[in-house]
Amino acid sequence: QVQLVVSGGGLAQPGGSLRLSCTASGISFSFYKMAWYRQAPGKQREMVAQITADRRTVYSDSVKGRSTISRDNSEKKIFLQMERLSPEDTAVYYCNAVLQTRTHWGQGTQVTVSS
């Protein structure tokens, strides 16, 4: 059974930082392209950052320069470190795993940026 368990969400201050983690099980993790998505109220889900099996990264314009996605294949984890948070980063964040035609989603975690 495939599971992607997300942790690290919650309330953050504007200008602050946040680190999300996603732990995978039931998949050959090192082969998967992993990604973080988010969905704000009333908006479509959007890709925030992705990291391929060979560790190439892509970021959305909205987080580029202030976010870092990384992976630990030995622990089957990915991370998203976000800096200089703003209220526009408020959303439910999801972990995603893709390999060819196989796609898996984790449960979302709420991130709220507010003073």
Secondary structure, DSSP 8 states (H G I E B T S, - for coil): --EEEEE--EEE-TT--EEEEEEEESS-GGGSEEEEEEE-TTS--EEEEEE-TT--EEE-TTTTTTEEEEEETTTTEEEEEE-S--GGG-EEEEEEEEETTEEEE---EEEEE--
